Amino acid sequence: MNFLFRLLFLATSLSSLNLAHSQIAIDAYSKEIKALKTEEAIDAYWMHLENLDQKVQLHSDNIRQHDSISLSLLTRTALMFEIHSPKSYKPNNTVPMLNIAHNWNGEALLAFWPIILECKKTGGVIDVFGGTYPAYELEAISMAFYRFSLFNQEDKYDALMKHIKVSEDKPISKKLFEIYNKDLELYRLSEKEANGKWFIQSFKDTKEVETFEFVTMSNGLLYVKTGERIQKLILTDTKEKSKLFRIENEPFGWVYELTNDGYLSLKDEQGTTLINYTKV
């Protein structure tokens, strides 16, 4: 890698560290990616993105910074596909899979899904990364929205894949930029009222130490809160003894059922109970 590229990569690495307090520099990313004129330069940039994931993002202990870097990396991967075409992606390239592995924004993962489909066309590492495709990719979406693991549930894969809709109304990089700005707005909200708290249960019979809550935020709307991350809840049905809520933009048709006495369960699109949560 020549001296110019070293300077470029150092600058973008430092900018990533400050993303928690600034905008995603999508124009700057586009400019630096358009400047990659050779196959060697493109390969070096892919390696740079992998290093940012492994040496910067994974070492961030600040959730806001981690999420900002993650969305930055998804955006730059999308720009690589948009500017240099899917041909810039090679079968041994793990960057798109690392992108989804370390991202907790379900809406961003859905926007990024066409990139995953392009990677699948190329084949290679995606076929075996984290298990046989699409195990790893569906796990990322399920965990991001509901902290629910699909491990050893291969019988669900075909149906779940059919639920994921790909929209081509605008460039993926632009969608990710809009999701980043939406995230910034969410971080500006403050918690107004707690409406129940339960232990996370990614597996049916395993209660974890971490918890999640239903909270009313300062805008008057209800959200599910896990750590510092919040997702908007949509009331879908009111029954005599319970209410059904769906996380905004989730793809699978799953809902939370909250009883009048505070018990919570996660149900799939057929109404089958996936998890009965334990109250804190």
C-alpha positions, 0 to 999 in steps of 0.5 A, a space after each residue: 500500500 503506497 504512502 497516499 493510501 496510508 494517509 487516506 486510511 488513517 484519516 478515515 479511521 480517525 473520522 470513524 472514531 468520532 462518528 458518535 458526535 458527527 454525521 456520516 461523511 457519505 460525500 467524503 466516502 464516495 469521493 475516496 471510493 471513486 478515487 480507487 482506480 486499480 484492482 490493487 487499490 480496491 482490494 486494499 480498501 476492502 482490507 481497510 474496511 475489515 481492519 476498521 471492523 476488527 481493530 476499531 469497532 470491536 474495541 469500542 466500549 461506547 454503544 453510540 460510537 459502536 453503532 455509528 461506526 457500524 452504520 459507517 461501515 455498512 454505508 462504505 460497503 454499499 458504496 463499494 458495490 454502487 460505485 465499483 459494481 458487485 464485481 469488486 467483491 471477491 469470493 474470499 471477502 468477509 467484509 459484508 458478513 462482518 458488517 451484519 455480524 456487528 450491527 444491531 440495527 435491524 432496519 439497517 440490516 434490511 436495507 443492506 440485504 441486497 448486498 447480501 444477495 449479491 454476495 450470494 451470487 458470487 458465492 465463496 465464503 458467504 456459503 459457510 460463514 457462521 454456518 450454511 447460508 442463510 443461517 448467519 444472515 437470518 440470525 443477525 436480523 432475528 437478534 437485531 430485532 428481537 434478541 431471538 436466536 434461530 440456532 438449530 431452527 433450519 426448518 424456519 429459514 425458507 419461510 423467513 427468507 420469503 418475508 424479507 422484501 427487497 426495495 430498490 426505490 433508492 440507493 442502499 447507501 442513501 437508505 443507510 444514511 437516512 437510518 443513521 440520521 433516524 438513530 440520531 433522533 432516537 438518541 435525543 429522546 429521554 425516557 419518560 415512563 417504564 412499562 415493564 421489564 423482563 430478562 432477555 431470552 435468546 433461547 427458549 429455556 435460557 434466561 440471560 443476565 441482560 434485561 429489556 424494557 417497554 418504555 414511553 419516551 419523551 415524544 409520547 410513543 412506546 419503545 422496546 429498550 435494550 441497553 441504550 438502544 430503542 425500537 419503536 413499538 406499534 400496537 397491532 391488536 387489543 384483546 380482553 386480557 392482553 395487547 399485541 405489539 410489533 416492532 416497527 419495520 420488523 420483517 417476520 410478522 412476529 409480535 409481543 403479547 403483553 398481558 394486563 398483569 405484565 407477562 410478556 411473550 414473543 409469538 411468530 406470525 402463526 401465533 405460536 409462542 416462541 418465548 415466555 419472558 421472565 419478569 424482573 
